[in-house]
Amino acid sequence: MSNTYFADAITAICENDVTGFEKLIKQQPQLLDVRTKGRSLLTFAVLHDRLRIAQFLGKRGLQFSDGDDNGDTAVHWATVGDARKSIKYILSLPRAAGEMQWILLKDRHDITPIHLAAKLGRTKILKMFTAAVTDYDNFYQCVDRIGQSPLHYAASCARVDCCEILLDERLGLPIDQKDNNRHTPLMCAAASSYPGAEDCVRLLGRRKSFSVTARNNRGRTALHLAIMSCNSTVVDVMLNELGCTPETFDNDARTPLHYAAQRGQLEIVEKLLAGNARNATRDCFGVSPAHYAAQGGYLRVVSRILASAGGTDQYDSDGRSCFMWAVIADQDEMVRHFLANFEPDRTYHDKYGYTALHHAAQVGSLRLVKLLVKEGWNIHDVDHASATPLHLAAGKGYTDVVRLLIMVGANSEQRDCQGR
């Protein structure tokens, strides 16, 4: 029965039926103790900005500082609901000595109402909150469980107006403050998928220019993160307005061009090459951007990068060409593209003595084995262990490839250096 009355009370809140609500509470006072996921009627009152009902409930003993099951207080929910009248009233309520300020109350993830206002773009409420700050010297310590400040939240959601409010010098928020993963607000803006992210990047980058070179715990800069999020407009701002170098290295020595090529982002690849990014830079595994593009089957990206490199194939630290990477990844269209445009050397062996046919056999690609045999690769070539493509296919259990190679003349009696 109490659930029915509780639903009636919420209906009265939604309809702002103050008289009906007060009458219901007087008849059913137990409703003051009812919670749903830890949320009292006061939560719903402030969420809908029903100030008179909220005041009534406050006088009946419900606390604005009480948290629900997630630790969210009435102040948090008022922020979510953009309940300005309720916020103004709550901020006017006195706090006992030693009690946390209303705006700094934290939920279970250490998120404060200021974080929520910044995230949701509640500019008027955010101004109220910042005006209520009393301890400017320690406001920078207002961070959530992963060390993110309200400025991180505003930047992540591309709330440029909120960023400007939080950059007020009185608040003392460092523009390059790092969270637990060493992400700065600029990095958060660069990685944001929200419209207007470029405006936040422009604002934050201009306020502190050297922040564009900051790195997170994986060595990634804001430019790396912008490319990971396919933020072409942000890349434009960083390269053309903030003077960001197109060639920075993460912890694996991968450049922004590696990231763009691996994701097939032709437009961003063009921008980086136009900004003088080197096309043949190797990461810590000895792999170039073109290799990753070939692996992913991104024809136009491979063509553009290799064209900037003089139209010749590139090789990784194991002597494998981009063509070989395409074979290993079973990228049929990419392999045919190389055959038609780059004339790969049929006799070329990588560091381990593998030819392209060895690689095709080892990954069990029947269609590429057929194609390479047709294109002139030698089925009898051996690697440094004297293994033929047939050895590799048989060792992996690719019976269809084994049958094909034997059918075209591979010697099933030939032994490798271990006598197999």
Secondary structure, DSSP 4 states (H G I P E B T S, - for coil): -HHHHHHHHHHHHHTT-HHHHHHHHHH-GGGGG--BTTB-HHHHHHHTT-HHHHHHHHHTT--TT---TT---HHHHHHHTT-HHHHHHHHHS---TTPPPGGG---TT---HHHHHHHHT-HHHHHHHHHT---GGGGGG---TTS--HHHHHHHTT-HHHHHHHT-GGG---TT---TT---HHHHHHT--STTHHHHHHHHHHHSGGGGG---TTS--HHHHHHHTT-HHHHHIIIIIS---S----TT---HHHHHHHTT-HHHHHHHHHTT--TT---TTS--HHHHHHHHT-HHHHHHHHHHTTS---B-TTS-BHHHHHHHTT-HHHHHHHHHHT---TT---TTS--HHHHHHHTT-HHHHHHHHHTT--TT---TTS--HHHHHHHHT-HHHHHHHHHTT--TT---TT--
